[in-house]
Amino acid sequence: MANVAVVGAQWGDEGKGKIVDWLSERADVVVRFQGGHNAGHTLVIGGKTFKLSLLPSGVVREGKLGVIGNGVVVDPWALTAEIERVRAQGVNISPKNLRIAENATLILPLHSELDVMREAAAGEGKIGTTGRGIGPAYEDKVGRRAIRVQDLKNLGTLGPKVDRILVHHNALRRGLGQPELEKSKLMAELTEIAPTILPYMEVVWDLLDRERKAGKKILFEGAQGALLDIDHGTYPFVTSSNTVAAQAATGSGIGPGSIGYVLGIAKAYTTRVGAGPFPTELTNEIGEKIGERGHEFGVVTGRKRRCGWFDACLLRQTVKVAGISGIALTKLDVLDGFDKLEVCVGYTLDGETIERLPAGHNAQARLKPIYRTFEGWSQSTRGARSWTELPAQAVKYVRTIEELIECPVTLLSTSPERDDTILMRDPFQD
């Protein structure tokens, strides 16, 4: 049995929620390994719709263990609110089915405040963060001044750590013309939230080692997408963590050799939220039509997503960088009824043909897509559960994508319903 890591292969919002839920039924443990509550996964189970941000998708299924790894930045107040929302929908969340790494970094109120302040001060230079404090929390983690989950059990000795983080943040706030923070207020907030979070605290690396040795199937659930990776994405218009599959190991405390299969999730077209380069973006009626049919609004933020044609050049690069074994192609049904479809197979940059995404964002912004045109299909693909139910042109579209990205499509999603899925290979059996 192969443990499986699921990562977004584009700019996020690829439909990971449905695919992770579909796989979590086959898994024993589901692990979140990076990001924070800026991520959003929508699951539809038994007619109920669950919108999750921090909680691993497995917790809404009975008998599954959800784990928040050390690579995640955890807003304890947002997590508490999310737990209460899910409980109100009839799901019991307790330390029996949810664990949080003792060495996970906490997002504090000062982080979200700084996020909003800096974006406002940046003007046209803003990068489009969600304002939830994700980036500032990761900055404090790397700066070795973060407050972590395990610190909540040692509140009596936490004073010097709070002093250290406030020296940094108050200097920034003074520079931005904002009032300084009081130590007593932050200490009171941490004291109040500690009893809610501490029961879930766990030595996650040890837990996962035991589960692995016991033969349990572990699913690693990524957030955002590979093109938002802090190293390999469209920097600086990226998230603040590594989103590629390698982070599944680092962000949970398990060896990379324990991750057997990497499933990348990609839409049959391309979307992006917020600012940043987007070579195949369609700012016309076709883009609007794709957005409307695909219901392209962010789960967490509600922000409208930018839409464009499928970019095979970008996805081919992602496959290599993220170590993707197979692709789950989602939302094929959104393309039903188009007379023709375009797929980007390369770019021109200042008149030169290239087949990769350059690292510089100025160069990325100057890319012009080179398209290959495909005949569309008029029949509906929505709800198809076998290849024989798909129009011939839809099959040709998928098979050509496989060739262009140099990676097999191992799973095809044809609607938001979890069972409307065509499986070519079970990742857990690889």
Summary of the structure (lengths in Angstrom):
residues: 430
radius of gyration: 21.7
end to end distance: 6.9
largest distance: 67.6
contacts: 1524
relative contact order: 0.16
helix: 38%
strand: 21%
